[in-house]
Amino acid sequence: MTVEATETPVGRTRWPRPTLPTPAQAQTWFTEQLMGQTDRWMLWAPVAFGGGCAVYLGLRSEPPLWPLLAIALVCMLGAWAARGRGWIAGNLVALMVAALACGMVTSKVRQMRVDAPRAPASRGLITVEGWVVDVDSPGAKGARVLVAPAWIEGLTAAETPTRIRLTLRGETPPPGSAIRVRAILNPPPPPASPGAYDFARDSYFRGVGGVGLAMTEARPVDLQSPPWRLRLRMAVNAFRWRLAERIVAHLGDRTGGVATAMTTGHEAWISPEDTQTMRDSGLAHILSISGLHMVIVGGFVFFAVRLGVAAWPWLALRVSSKKTAAVAGLVAVWGYLVLSGAPAPAERSAMTATVAFVAILVDRRAITMNALAVAAMFVLVMRPESVAQPGFQMSFAATAALIALSEIWPRRIREISAPWPILAVQRGWSWLLAACAASLVAGLATGPFAMQHFNRTAVYGLFANLVVEPLSSLVIMPFLAIGAMLELLGGPGRWALAVAGWGVDRMLDVGRFFASLPGAVQLVPSAPQAALASAFLGILFICLWRGWLRLLGAPLAVAVLLWPRPPAPDLWIAADGSATVVREGREGIALRDNAKAFAVDIWQRRRGLTPKHISGAEPYLCGRYQCIPGVRPPIKLAAWWGRKPPSAEKLAVLCASAEVVSLRAVTPALPPSCNGKLVFDGVDFARNGSIELWRRDGRWLGQWSQPLRGDRPWTRETPQRQG
């Protein structure tokens, strides 16, 4: 756009008058913008590859492998032909489509590799014998362990899942223990509500084929020696568990529990109150081992080794301090990965850090978009299902945003002979400004995913992270690393752990302060899935495009925040009919206390509802097995919680008192009083999963969860066996 200045009769210059660019000027400018992306086009290959992984996961039916291979081959041949003829645009389009097809092929191959038996629906109390592989994060009903079953009552060896997750009673057996328990075993749970996160799919790709609740304490049992790979994994996990116990013994359950979570990944000692405090303050990401921890540990070792080499003149003259430090950083990152139990976020972060250190070894810039693209491709090739996980989306979005920020951040001019007080003030101000900008950019990049997946926004998270960042970077993680290393080597590590424990206590104090402020947490209902995909593409466009045209991605980046939400359902019923929530305004009334508490919480947060605790006049009259409408109910709903069907008389009363009747049990016959009523029973829930209901103009509209999932290996019901 050009402007022209004109002279007034008295000699004054009027405001410039803008003129629109000519078509030729606009075309020239747009061509220049495109030519400026020459070295950025290949950054979109991981995006297209990940898009193919997402498309595969979103299909309603399982595709065969050969059509996907054929599509990928045709697209690669098309890209080769377009390149030979000099068709640059055609070559790029064909390459992106080929990358998308390759993502689908990789996902299908991954599915074929991890396919394993799944536990059938509950057959009552059964005996389970197996090896404790690892101690998982605790559940609402007790400690949880990952078990490699050797024998499950009623199942053949070919029908036995590779791994199951059990919630235990009593003491937690350490990894490597052979145990026998009596438990109720089920396949991994389906989504809590239609369109919610599919935990069964996540468990399928992790090799977990069943979840169970132990009804007896775990007892030791003699089993045949497991395969060597399982023995090795259990030995590593037992080593991690012993280190965790030593840290807790030194620091106490509260402080040591947080320190252990940051060191070995075990969250068994963290209280629910501290977990909630960290979430409400925006500091929960510190408890899970992810990119922050890998950066701190790898960076600390890198700079410490480089400083040590520089301080030894004889060695500094013979080796490259930078490359020696990079090798030490690689060892530290992968050692920390093993120590942490290699959770998925840590694997992604370790891969990113590995690419950065390898770049140093081959004399390339360590932190670039190209390095991030390589790391993303590695992760997606190894675990294509990661594309649907919140951790993958948030970590790579935040990293891409920070790298994009570093690309446009002005370079500091080095001062010459400036007084040290001035230098201290200038560098302190520069550090504070950079820290604020990094926290703000990372928060904005991860905000859409936090809103969509967790439905909560920590209003003061930016300020809490700014306060805690020096603690975690300079005190907690370095001294935890030193203390853990000394403990492993048999040295005096208590002093370092004590310093880290002081930092943990201060971090918890900061978390409590910000979590207690008014309006610290805001609930945000989930938007349609298209909004999250739009936000992801918008954020990537802002980060990957070079030039002012990147601002075109801003409207897409805020899609999750601005996308209109559909009206909240009036009623939700759990996948097995054992729990129900009724909406009243912006509040949710759970009709059965402590039943499916996790699923109830997920559904209410997804729909932006706050729990309502009934007092005084009851809108519903509930007992152990049933609920019927009471005084002024929002919906005339009756529910039967029993596993056996109600008697004809009780069923007649339920139908007569309500317009919607939910029956957990399979009920073959309905009395005349149920005519004209909306009735669901165990057959409906077993076939279709959970349901959401809206009342519109006197009619009921519903959405089941199972049809949205389709017929996939992780959604198919395993037939029961008669024991």
For each residue, the residues with C-beta under 8 A, 3 or more apart:
1: 18 19 20 21
2: 18 19 21
3: 16 17 18 19
4: 16 17 19
5: 13 14 16
6: 13 14 17
7: 11 12 13 14
8: 11 12 13 14
9:
10:
11: 7 8
12: 7 8
13: 5 6 7 8
14: 5 6 7 8 17
15:
16: 3 4 5
17: 3 4 6 14
18: 1 2 3
19: 1 2 3 4
20: 1
21: 1 2 25 26 29
22: 25 26
23: 26 27
24: 27 28
25: 21 22 28 29
26: 21 22 23 29 30
27: 23 24 30 31
28: 24 25 31 32
29: 21 25 26 32 33
30: 26 27 33 34
31: 27 28 34 35
32: 28 29 35 36
33: 29 30 36 37 547 549
34: 30 31 37
35: 31 32 38
36: 32 33 546 547
37: 33 34 40 41 545 546 547
38: 35 41
39: 42
40: 37 43 44 369 544 545 546
41: 37 38 44 92
42: 39 45 373
43: 40 46 47 369 370 373 544
44: 40 41 47 48 96 544
45: 42 48 49 95 96 99 373 377
46: 43 49 50 99 373 376 377 380
47: 43 44 50 51 537 540 544
48: 44 45 51 52 96 97 99 100 103
49: 45 46 52 53 99 100 102 103 106 377 380
50: 46 47 53 54 103 376 380 387
51: 47 48 54 55 100 103
52: 48 49 55 56 99 100 101 102 103 104 105 106 107
53: 49 50 56 57 103 104 106 107 380 384 385 386 387 388
54: 50 51 57 58 103 387 388 533
55: 51 52 58 59 100 103 104
56: 52 53 59 63 103 104 107 108 384
57: 53 54 107 201 385 387 388
58: 54 55
59: 55 56 62 63 710 712
60: 709 710 711 712
61: 710 711 712
62: 59 111 711 712 713
63: 56 59 67 68 104 108
64: 67 68
65: 68 69 105 108 109 112
66: 69 70
67: 63 64 70 71
68: 63 64 65 71 72 101 104 105 108
69: 65 66 72 73 105
70: 66 67 73 74
71: 67 68 74 75 101 104
72: 68 69 75 76 98 101 102 104 105
73: 69 70 76 77
74: 70 71 77 78
75: 71 72 78 79 94 95 97 98 101
76: 72 73 79 80 94 98
77: 73 74 80 81
78: 74 75 81 82 90 94 97 98
79: 75 76 82 83 91 94 95 98
80: 76 77 83 84
81: 77 78 84 85
82: 78 79 85 87 90 91 94
83: 79 80 86 87 91
84: 80 81
85: 81 82 90
86: 83
87: 82 83 90 91
88: 91 92
89: 92 93
90: 78 82 85 87 93 94
91: 79 82 83 87 88 94 95
92: 41 88 89 95 96
93: 89 90 96 97
94: 75 76 78 79 82 90 91 97 98
95: 45 75 79 91 92 98 99
96: 44 45 48 92 93 99 100
97: 48 75 78 93 94 100 101
98: 72 75 76 78 79 94 95 101 102
99: 45 46 48 49 52 95 96 102 103
100: 48 49 51 52 55 96 97 103 104
101: 52 68 71 72 75 97 98 104 105
102: 49 52 72 98 99 105 106
103: 48 49 50 51 52 53 54 55 56 99 100 106 107 380 384
104: 52 53 55 56 63 68 71 72 100 101 107 108
105: 52 65 68 69 72 101 102 108 109
106: 49 52 53 102 103 109 110 380 381 384
107: 52 53 56 57 103 104 110 111 384 385
108: 56 63 65 68 104 105 111 112
109: 65 105 106 112 113
110: 106 107 113 114 205 383 384 385
111: 62 107 108 114 115 205 713
112: 65 108 109 115
113: 109 110
114: 110 111 204 205 207
115: 111 112 713
116: 161 162 207 209
117: 155 158 159 160 161 162 209 718
118: 161 187 188 204 209 210 714 718
119: 152 155 161 164 185 186 187 209 210 211 212 718
120: 123 155 187 718 719 720 721
121: 186 187 686 717 718 720
122: 184 185 186
123: 120 126 154 185 720 721 723
124: 184
125: 182 183 184 215
126: 123 152 153 154 182 183 184 185 723
127: 151 152 153 180 181 182
128: 147 149 151 152 153 164 166 180 181 182 183 185 212
129: 149 150 151 152 178 179 180 221 223
130: 147 148 149 150 151 164 178 179 223
131: 147 148 150 176 177 178 179 223 226 230 234
132: 135 145 146 147 173 174 175 176 177 178 179 234
133: 145 146 147 148 163 175 230 233 234 237
134: 145 146 175 234 237 341
135: 132 143 144 145 146 172 174 175 237 241 266 268
136: 144 145 146 165
137: 144 266 267 268
138: 142 143 144 267 268
139: 142 143 144 167
140: 597 598
141: 167 213
142: 138 139 167 168 169
143: 135 138 139 167 168 172 268
144: 135 136 137 138 139 165 166 167 168
145: 132 133 134 135 136 165 166 168 172 173
146: 132 133 134 135 136 163 164 165 208
147: 128 130 131 132 133 163 164 165 166 179
148: 130 131 133 162 163 226 230
149: 128 129 130 152 160 161 163 164
150: 129 130 131 178 223 224 226
151: 127 128 129 130 160
152: 119 126 127 128 129 149 155 160 161 164 185
153: 126 127 128 723
154: 123 126 721 722 723
155: 117 119 120 152 159 160 721
156: 159 160
157: 160
158: 117
159: 117 155 156 721
160: 117 149 151 152 155 156 157
161: 116 117 118 119 149 152 164 208 209 210
162: 116 117 148 207 208 209
163: 133 146 147 148 149 206 207 208 209
164: 119 128 130 146 147 149 152 161 185 208 209 210 211 212
165: 136 144 145 146 147 203 208 210 211 212
166: 128 144 145 147 181 183 211 212 213 214
167: 139 141 142 143 144 211 212 213 214
168: 142 143 144 145 172 173 181 214 217 218
169: 142 214 215 216 217 218
170: 217 218
171: 217 218
172: 135 143 145 168 268
173: 132 145 168 177 179 218 220
174: 132 135 177 238 241 242
175: 132 133 134 135 234 237 238 240 241
176: 131 132 234 235 237 238
177: 131 132 173 174 218 220
178: 129 130 131 132 150 220 221 222 223
179: 129 130 131 132 147 173 218 219 220 221
180: 127 128 129 218 219 220 221
181: 127 128 166 168 214 215 216 217 218 219
182: 125 126 127 128 214 215 216
183: 125 126 128 166 212 213 214 215 216
184: 122 124 125 126 212 213 215
185: 119 122 123 126 128 152 164 210 211 212
186: 119 121 122 189 210 211 212
187: 118 119 120 121 200 209 210 211 717 718
188: 118 199 200 202 203 204 208 209 210 211 714
189: 186 192 199 200 211 575 599
190: 198 199 200 575 689 690 705 706 709 715
191: 194 195 196 197 198 199 200 575 689 690 705 709
192: 189 196 197 574 575 598 599 602 603 606 690
193: 196 572 599 602 603 606 690 692 705
194: 191 689 690 691 692 703 704 705 708
195: 191 526 529 705 708
196: 191 192 193 602 603 606 705
197: 191 192 202 390 453 602
198: 190 191 201 202 709 714
199: 188 189 190 191 202 203
200: 187 188 189 190 191 203 204 714 715
201: 57 198 204 205 385 388 712 714 715
202: 188 197 198 199 205 206 385 389
203: 165 188 199 200 206 208 209 211 714
204: 114 118 188 200 201 207 208 209 713 714
205: 110 111 114 201 202 383 385
206: 163 202 203
207: 114 116 162 163 204
208: 146 161 162 163 164 165 188 203 204 211
209: 116 117 118 119 161 162 163 164 187 188 203 204
210: 118 119 161 164 165 185 186 187 188
211: 119 164 165 166 167 185 186 187 188 189 203 208
212: 119 128 164 165 166 167 183 184 185 186
213: 141 166 167 183 184
214: 166 167 168 169 181 182 183 217 218
215: 125 169 181 182 183 184
216: 169 181 182 183 219
217: 168 169 170 171 181 214
218: 168 169 170 171 173 177 179 180 181 214
219: 179 180 181 216
220: 173 177 178 179 180
221: 129 178 179 180
222: 178
223: 129 130 131 150 178 226
224: 150
225: 231
226: 131 148 150 223 230 231 234
227: 230 231
228: 231 232
229: 232 233
230: 131 133 148 226 227 233 234
231: 225 226 227 228 234 235
232: 228 229 235 236
233: 133 229 230 236 237
234: 131 132 133 134 175 176 226 230 231 237 238
235: 176 231 232 238 239
236: 232 233 239 240 338
237: 133 134 135 175 176 233 234 240 241 341
238: 174 175 176 234 235 241 242
239: 235 236 242 243
240: 175 236 237 243 244 264 265 266 339 340 341
241: 135 174 175 237 238 244 245 264 266
242: 174 238 239 245 246
243: 239 240 246 247 263 264 339 484 487 488
244: 240 241 247 248 260 263 264 266 268
245: 241 242 248 249
246: 242 243 249 250 487
247: 243 244 250 251 256 259 260 263 264 483 484 487 497
248: 244 245 251 252 253 256 257 260 269
249: 245 246 256
250: 246 247 256 494 497 498 501
251: 247 248 255 256 259 497 498 501 504
252: 248 255 256
253: 248 256 257 269
254: 257 258 269 271 274 508
255: 251 252 258 259 501 504 505 508
256: 247 248 249 250 251 252 253 259 260 269 501
257: 248 253 254 260 261 267 268 269 270 271 274
258: 254 255 261 262 270 274 287 504 507 508
259: 247 251 255 256 262 263 476 480 497 500 501 504
260: 244 247 248 256 257 263 264 266 267 268 269
261: 257 258 264 265 266 267 270 287 288 289
262: 258 259 286 287 289 293 476 477 480 504
263: 243 244 247 259 260 339 340 480 484
264: 240 241 243 244 247 260 261 339 340 341
265: 240 261 288 289 340 341 343 346
266: 135 137 240 241 244 260 261 269 341
267: 137 138 257 260 261 270 275 287
268: 135 137 138 143 172 244 257 260
269: 248 253 254 256 257 260 266
270: 257 258 261 267 274 275 287
271: 254 257 274 275
272: 275 276
273: 276 277
274: 254 257 258 270 271 277 278 508 511
275: 267 270 271 272 278 279 284 287
276: 272 273 279 280 515
277: 273 274 280 281 508 511 512 515
278: 274 275 281 283 284 286 287 508 511 515
279: 275 276 282 284 456 458 521
280: 276 277 458 511 514 515 520 521
281: 277 278 458 460 461 464 510 511 512 513 514 515 520
282: 279 458 460 461 462 464 465 514
283: 278 286 287 461 464 465 468 507 510 511
284: 275 278 279 287 288
285: 288 290 292
286: 262 278 283 292 468 472 507
287: 258 261 262 267 270 275 278 283 284
288: 261 265 284 285 343 345 391
289: 261 262 265 293 294 340 343 345 346 349
290: 285 293 294 345 346 348 349 391 395
291: 294 295 345 348 349 352 395 398 399
292: 285 286 295 296 472
293: 262 289 290 296 297 336 340 346 349 477
294: 289 290 291 297 298 333 336 337 346 349 350 352 353
295: 291 292 298 299 349 353
296: 292 293 299 300 472 473 477 478
297: 293 294 300 301 332 333 336 477 481
298: 294 295 301 302 329 330 332 333 336 353 357
299: 295 296 302 303 329
300: 296 297 303 304 332 477 478 481
301: 297 298 304 305 325 328 329 331 332 481
302: 298 299 305 306 325 326 328 329 332 357
303: 299 300 306 307 325
304: 300 301 307 308
305: 301 302 308 309 321 324 325 328 329
306: 302 303 309 310 321 322 324 325
307: 303 304 310 311
308: 304 305 311 312
309: 305 306 312 315 316 319 321 324 325
310: 306 307 316 321
311: 307 308 316
312: 308 309 315 316
313: 316 317
314: 317 318
315: 309 312 318 319
316: 309 310 311 312 313 319 321
317: 313 314
318: 314 315
319: 309 315 316 323 324
320: 323 324
321: 305 306 309 310 316 324 325
322: 306 325 326 360
323: 319 320 326 327 360 361
324: 305 306 309 319 320 321 327 328
325: 301 302 303 305 306 309 321 322 328 329
326: 302 322 323 329 330 357 358 360 361
327: 323 324 330 331 357 361
328: 301 302 305 324 325 331 332
329: 298 299 301 302 305 325 326 332 333 353 357
330: 298 326 327 333 334 353 354 357 358
331: 301 327 328 334 335
332: 297 298 300 301 302 328 329 335 336 481
333: 294 297 298 329 330 336 337 350 353 354 357
334: 330 331 337 338 350 354
335: 331 332 338 339
336: 293 294 297 298 332 333 339 340 346 350 481
337: 294 333 334 340 342 346 347 350
338: 236 334 335 342
339: 240 243 263 264 335 336 484
340: 240 263 264 265 289 293 336 337 343 346
341: 134 237 240 264 265 266 346
342: 337 338 346 347
343: 265 288 289 340 346 347
344: 347 348 383 386 389 391 392
345: 288 289 290 291 348 349 391 395
346: 265 289 290 293 294 336 337 340 341 342 343 349 350
347: 337 342 343 344 350 351 379 383
348: 290 291 344 345 351 352 375 379 386 391 392 395 396
349: 289 290 291 293 294 295 345 346 352 353 395
350: 294 333 334 336 337 346 347 353 354
351: 347 348 354 355 375 378 379
352: 291 294 348 349 355 356 371 372 375 399
353: 294 295 298 329 330 333 349 350 356 357
354: 330 333 334 350 351 357 358 375
355: 351 352 358 359 371 372 374 375 378
356: 352 353 359 360 366 367 371
357: 298 302 326 327 329 330 333 353 354 360 361 366
358: 326 330 354 355 361 362
359: 355 356 362 364 365 366 368 371
360: 322 323 326 356 357 363 364 366
361: 323 326 327 357 358
362: 358 359
363: 360
364: 359 360 368 371
365: 359 368 371
366: 356 357 359 360 371
367: 356 371 403 406
368: 359 364 365 371 372 403
369: 40 43 372 373 400 403 404 407 543 544
370: 43 373 374
371: 352 355 356 359 364 365 366 367 368 374 375
372: 352 355 368 369 375 376 396 399 400 403
373: 42 43 45 46 369 370 376 377
374: 355 370 371 377 378
375: 348 351 352 354 355 371 372 378 379
376: 46 50 372 373 379 380 396
377: 45 46 49 373 374 380 381
378: 351 355 374 375 381 382
379: 347 348 351 375 376 382 383 386 392
380: 46 49 50 53 103 106 376 377 383 384 386 387
381: 106 377 378 384
382: 378 379
383: 110 205 344 347 379 380 386
384: 53 56 103 106 107 110 380 381 387
385: 53 57 107 110 201 202 205 388 389
386: 53 344 348 379 380 383 389 391 392
387: 50 53 54 57 380 384 392 393
388: 53 54 57 201 385 392
389: 202 344 385 386 392 393
390: 197 393 394 449 453 454
391: 288 290 344 345 348 386 394 395
392: 344 348 379 386 387 388 389 395 396
393: 387 389 390 396 397 449 536
394: 390 391 397 398 445 446 449 450
395: 290 291 345 348 349 391 392 398 399
396: 348 372 376 392 393 399 400
397: 393 394 400 401 445 446 449 536 539 540
398: 291 394 395 401 402 442 445 446
399: 291 352 372 395 396 402 403
400: 369 372 396 397 403 404 445 539 540 543 544
401: 397 398 404 405 441 442 444 445 539 542 543
402: 398 399 405 406 438 441 442
403: 367 368 369 372 399 400 406 407 543
404: 369 400 401 407 408 441 542 543 544
405: 401 402 408 409 437 438 441
406: 367 402 403 409
407: 369 403 404
408: 404 405
409: 405 406 434 437
410:
411:
412: 430
413:
414:
415: 418 422 423 426
416:
417:
418: 415 422 423 426
419: 422 423
420: 423 424
421: 424 425
422: 415 418 419 425 426
423: 415 418 419 420 426 427
424: 420 421 427 428
425: 421 422 428 429
426: 415 418 422 423 429 430
427: 423 424 430 431
428: 424 425 431 432
429: 425 426 432 433
430: 412 426 427 433 434
431: 427 428 434 435
432: 428 429 435 436
433: 429 430 436 437
434: 409 430 431 437 438
435: 431 432 438 439 466 469
436: 432 433 439 440 462 466
437: 405 409 433 434 440 441
438: 402 405 434 435 441 442
439: 435 436 442 443 462 465 466 469
440: 436 437 443 444 462
441: 401 402 404 405 437 438 444 445
442: 398 401 402 438 439 445 446
443: 439 440 446 447 461 462 465
444: 401 440 441 447 557
445: 394 397 398 400 401 441 442 539 543
446: 394 397 398 442 443 449 450
447: 443 444 450 451 457 560 561
448: 451 452 532 535 536 539 557 558 559 560 561
449: 390 393 394 397 446 452 453 532 535
450: 394 446 447 453 454 456 457
451: 447 448 454 455 456 457 524 526 527 560 561
452: 448 449 455 526 527 531 532 535 560
453: 197 390 449 450
454: 390 450 451 605
455: 451 452 523 524 525 526 605 606 608
456: 279 450 451 521 522 523 524 605
457: 447 450 451 461 521 522 524
458: 279 280 281 282 461 464 514 520 521
459: 517 519 520 521 522
460: 281 282 463 464 514 517 520
461: 281 282 283 443 457 458 464 465 514
462: 282 436 439 440 443 465 466
463: 460 466 467 514
464: 281 282 283 458 460 461 467 468 510 511 514
465: 282 283 439 443 461 462 468 469
466: 435 436 439 462 463 469
467: 463 464 470 471 510
468: 283 286 464 465 471 472 507 510 511
469: 435 439 465 466 472 473
470: 467 473 474 475
471: 467 468 474 475 476 503 506 507 510
472: 286 292 296 468 469 475 476 477 503 507
473: 296 469 470 477 478
474: 470 471 478
475: 470 471 472 478 479 499 500 502 503
476: 259 262 471 472 479 480 500 503 504 507
477: 262 293 296 297 300 472 473 480 481 500
478: 296 300 473 474 475 481 482
479: 475 476 482 483 496 497 499 500 503
480: 259 262 263 476 477 483 484 496 497 500
481: 297 300 301 332 336 477 478 484 485
482: 478 479 485 486 493 496
483: 247 479 480 486 487 493 494 495 496 497 499 500
484: 243 247 263 339 480 481 487 488 493 497
485: 481 482 488 489 493
486: 482 483 489 491 492 493 496
487: 243 246 247 483 484 490 491 493 497
488: 243 484 485
489: 485 486
490: 487
491: 486 487
492: 486 495
493: 482 483 484 485 486 487 496 497
494: 250 483 497 498
495: 483 492 498 499
496: 479 480 482 483 486 493 499 500
497: 247 250 251 259 479 480 483 484 487 493 494 500 501
498: 250 251 494 495 501 502
499: 475 479 483 495 496 502 503
500: 259 475 476 477 479 480 483 496 497 503 504
501: 250 251 255 256 259 497 498 504 505
502: 475 498 499 505 506
503: 471 472 475 476 479 499 500 506 507
504: 251 255 258 259 262 476 500 501 507 508
505: 255 501 502 508 509
506: 471 502 503 509 510
507: 258 283 286 468 471 472 476 503 504 510 511
508: 254 255 258 274 277 278 504 505 511 512
509: 505 506 512 513
510: 281 283 464 467 468 471 506 507 513 514
511: 274 277 278 280 281 283 464 468 507 508 514 515
512: 277 281 508 509 515 516
513: 281 509 510 516 517
514: 280 281 282 458 460 461 463 464 510 511 517 520
515: 276 277 278 280 281 511 512 520 521
516: 512 513 520
517: 459 460 513 514 520
518:
519: 459 522
520: 280 281 458 459 460 514 515 516 517
521: 279 280 456 457 458 459 515
522: 456 457 459 519
523: 455 456 605 608 609 610
524: 451 455 456 457 561 608
525: 455 565 568 606 607 608
526: 195 451 452 455 565 606 607
527: 451 452 531 532 559 560 563 565
528: 531 563 566
529: 195 532 533
530: 533 534 563
531: 452 527 528 534 535 559 560 563
532: 448 449 452 527 529 535 536 559 560
533: 54 529 530 536 537
534: 530 531 537 538 556 559 563
535: 448 449 452 531 532 538 539 556 557 558 559 560
536: 393 397 448 532 533 539 540
537: 47 533 534 540 541 553 556
538: 534 535 541 542 553 554 555 556 557 558 559
539: 397 400 401 445 448 535 536 542 543 553 557
540: 47 397 400 536 537 543 544 553
541: 537 538 544 545 550 552 553 556
542: 401 404 538 539 545 550 551 553 554 557
543: 369 400 401 403 404 445 539 540 550
544: 40 43 44 47 369 400 404 540 541
545: 37 40 541 542 549 550 553
546: 36 37 40 550
547: 33 36 37 550
548: 551
549: 33 545 552
550: 541 542 543 545 546 547 553
551: 542 548 554
552: 541 549 555
553: 537 538 539 540 541 542 545 550 556 557
554: 538 542 551 557 558
555: 538 552 558 559
556: 534 535 537 538 541 553 559
557: 444 448 535 538 539 542 553 554
558: 448 535 538 554 555 561 562
559: 448 527 531 532 534 535 538 555 556 562 563
560: 447 448 451 452 527 531 532 535 563
561: 447 448 451 524 558
562: 558 559
563: 527 528 530 531 534 559 560
564:
565: 525 526 527 568 608
566: 528
567: 694
568: 525 565 583 586 607 608 609
569: 572 583 607 692 693 694 703
570: 582 583 634 635 693 694 695
571: 580 581 582 583 635 637 660 692 693
572: 193 569 580 581 583 603 607 690 691 692 693
573: 577 579 580 662 680 685 690 691 693
574: 192 577 578 579 580 595 596 599 600 685 690
575: 189 190 191 192 599 685 689 690 705
576: 664 682 685 686
577: 573 574 639 662 663 664 680 681 682 685
578: 574 592 595 596 641 664
579: 573 574 590 591 592 595 596 599 600
580: 571 572 573 574 590 591 592 627 637 639 662
581: 571 572 588 589 590 591 600 603 604 609
582: 570 571 588 589 591 619 620 633 634 635 637
583: 568 569 570 571 572 587 588 589 607 609 634
584: 587 588 589 612 619 634
585:
586: 568 608 609 610
587: 583 584 609 610 611 612
588: 581 582 583 584 600 603 604 607 609 610 611 612
589: 581 582 583 584 612 614 619 620 634
590: 579 580 581 593 595 600 611
591: 579 580 581 582 620 622 627 637 639
592: 578 579 580 595 596 622 627 639 641
593: 590
594: 597
595: 574 578 579 590 592 600 641
596: 574 578 579 592 599 600
597: 140 594 600 601
598: 140 192 601 602
599: 189 192 193 574 575 579 596 602 603 690
600: 574 579 581 588 590 595 596 597 603 604
601: 597 598 604 605
602: 192 193 196 197 598 599 605 606
603: 192 193 196 572 581 588 599 600 606 607
604: 581 588 600 601 607 609 610 611
605: 454 455 456 523 601 602 608 609
606: 192 193 196 455 525 526 602 603
607: 525 526 568 569 572 583 588 603 604
608: 455 523 524 525 565 568 586 605
609: 523 568 581 583 586 587 588 604 605
610: 523 586 587 588 604
611: 587 588 590 604
612: 584 587 588 589
613:
614: 589 618 619 620
615:
616:
617: 630 631 632
618: 614 621 622 630 631
619: 582 584 589 614 629 630 631 632 633 634
620: 582 589 591 614 627 628 629 630 633 637
621: 618 627 628 629 630
622: 591 592 618 626 627
623: 626 627
624: 641
625: 640 641 642 646
626: 622 623 638 639 640 641 642 646 650 654
627: 580 591 592 620 621 622 623 637 638 639 641
628: 620 621 638 653 654 657 658
629: 619 620 621 633 636 637 638 657 658
630: 617 618 619 620 621 633
631: 617 618 619
632: 617 619
633: 582 619 620 629 630 636 637
634: 570 582 583 584 589 619
635: 570 571 582 659 660 695
636: 629 633 657 658 659 660
637: 571 580 582 591 620 627 629 633 658 659 660 661 662
638: 626 627 628 629 654 655 657 658 660 661 662
639: 577 580 591 592 626 627 654 661 662 663 664
640: 625 626 645 646 650 651 654 661 662 663 664 665
641: 578 592 595 624 625 626 627 664
642: 625 626 645 646 664 665
643: 664 665
644: 665
645: 640 642 651 663 665 666 667 668 681
646: 625 626 640 642 650 651 654 663 665 667
647: 650 651
648: 651 652 669 671
649: 652 653
650: 626 640 646 647 653 654
651: 640 645 646 647 648 654 655 663 667 670 671 674
652: 648 649 655 656 671 673 674
653: 628 649 650 656 657
654: 626 628 638 639 640 646 650 651 657 658 661 663
655: 638 651 652 658 661 670 671 673 674 677 679
656: 652 653 673
657: 628 629 636 638 653 654
658: 628 629 636 637 638 654 655 661 677
659: 635 636 637 677 678
660: 571 635 636 637 638 677 678 679 693 700
661: 637 638 639 640 654 655 658 674 677 678 679 680
662: 573 577 580 637 638 639 640 680
663: 577 639 640 645 646 651 654 667 679 680 681 682
664: 576 577 578 639 640 641 642 643 681 682 685
665: 640 642 643 644 645 646 681 682
666: 645 681 682 683
667: 645 646 651 663 670 681 682
668: 645
669: 648
670: 651 655 667 674 675 679
671: 648 651 652 655 674
672: 675
673: 652 655 656 677
674: 651 652 655 661 670 671 677 679
675: 670 672
676:
677: 655 658 659 660 661 673 674
678: 659 660 661 693 700
679: 655 660 661 663 670 674
680: 573 577 661 662 663 684 685 691
681: 577 645 663 664 665 666 667 684 685
682: 576 577 663 664 665 666 667 685 686
683: 666 686 687
684: 680 681 687 688 691
685: 573 574 575 576 577 664 680 681 682 688 689 690 691
686: 121 576 682 683 717
687: 683 684 706
688: 684 685 691 704 705 706 707
689: 190 191 194 575 685 704 705 706 709
690: 190 191 192 193 194 572 573 574 575 599 685 704 705
691: 194 572 573 680 684 685 688 702 703 704 705
692: 193 194 569 571 572 702 703
693: 569 570 571 572 573 660 678 700 701 702
694: 567 569 570 700 701 702
695: 570 635 698 699 700 701
696: 699 701
697:
698: 695
699: 695 696
700: 660 678 693 694 695
701: 693 694 695 696
702: 691 692 693 694
703: 194 569 691 692 708
704: 194 688 689 690 691 707 708
705: 190 191 193 194 195 196 575 688 689 690 691 708 709
706: 190 687 688 689 709 715
707: 688 704 710
708: 194 195 703 704 705
709: 60 190 191 198 689 705 706 712 715
710: 59 60 61 707 715
711: 60 61 62 715 716
712: 59 60 61 62 201 709 715 716
713: 62 111 115 204 716
714: 118 188 198 200 201 203 204
715: 190 200 201 706 709 710 711 712
716: 711 712 713
717: 121 187 686
718: 117 118 119 120 121 187
719: 120
720: 120 121 123
721: 120 123 154 155 159
722: 154
723: 123 126 153 154
